[in-house]
């Protein structure tokens, strides 16, 4: 992981530069992994939805998983 700012570290593919992971030091117990970077993303089912406060207005979530407007420590979105 490379420090990209005072609070954020990111991981990139050494061969092509694709973004692989993100970690904010304020929530160091959480590491976000880019699902499209996995060889078989269909095998990793989501447990919740994070960063829903920043989703595009035309994107709708149609499941019953918990939604967090920012990160999990910010609380559950109602």
C-alpha positions in Angstrom: 0.0 0.0 0.0 1.3 3.5 -0.9 0.4 6.5 1.1 -1.6 8.8 -1.3 -2.4 11.5 1.3 -2.0 12.0 5.0 -4.9 9.7 5.8 -5.2 7.4 2.8 -3.2 4.4 1.4 -3.8 2.8 -1.9 -2.6 -0.4 -3.6 -2.0 -0.6 -7.4 -1.0 -3.4 -9.7 2.8 -3.3 -10.3 2.3 -4.4 -13.9 -0.5 -2.1 -15.2 -1.2 0.4 -12.5 -4.8 -0.7 -11.9 -6.2 0.4 -8.5 -6.6 -2.6 -6.3 -7.4 -1.4 -2.7 -8.0 1.7 -0.6 -7.5 2.2 3.2 -8.3 5.3 5.2 -6.3 5.5 8.4 -9.4 6.8 10.3 -11.0 3.4 9.7 -7.8 1.3 9.4 -9.8 -1.9 10.2 -11.5 -1.6 6.8 -9.8 -2.2 3.4 -11.8 -1.6 0.3 -10.9 -4.0 -2.6 -11.9 -3.1 -6.1 -14.2 -6.0 -7.2 -13.4 -5.6 -10.8 -9.7 -6.4 -10.0 -10.6 -9.9 -8.9 -10.3 -12.9 -11.3 -13.6 -14.3 -10.2 -15.7 -11.4 -8.7 -18.9 -13.4 -8.9 -17.6 -15.6 -6.0 -17.5 -12.7 -3.6 -21.0 -11.8 -2.5 -21.5 -8.3 -0.9 -22.1 -8.1 2.9 -23.3 -4.5 2.8 -23.2 -1.3 0.7 -20.7 1.4 1.7 -20.3 4.9 0.4 -24.0 5.0 -0.6 -24.0 8.8 0.1 -21.8 9.2 -3.0 -23.6 7.0 -5.4 -24.9 8.3 -8.7 -28.5 9.4 -8.6 -29.7 6.9 -11.2 -28.2 3.9 -9.4 -30.8 2.1 -7.2 -30.1 -0.6 -4.7 -32.7 -3.3 -4.7 -31.7 -5.7 -1.9 -32.0 -5.8 1.9 -28.3 -5.4 2.7 -27.3 -2.6 5.1 -26.4 0.6 3.6 -23.8 3.0 5.0 -23.6 6.6 3.6 -19.8 6.7 4.2 -18.0 3.9 6.0 -19.3 1.3 8.5 -18.3 3.3 11.5 -20.5 6.2 10.3 -23.6 4.2 11.1 -26.4 2.5 9.1 -28.3 4.6 6.6 -32.0 4.6 7.2 
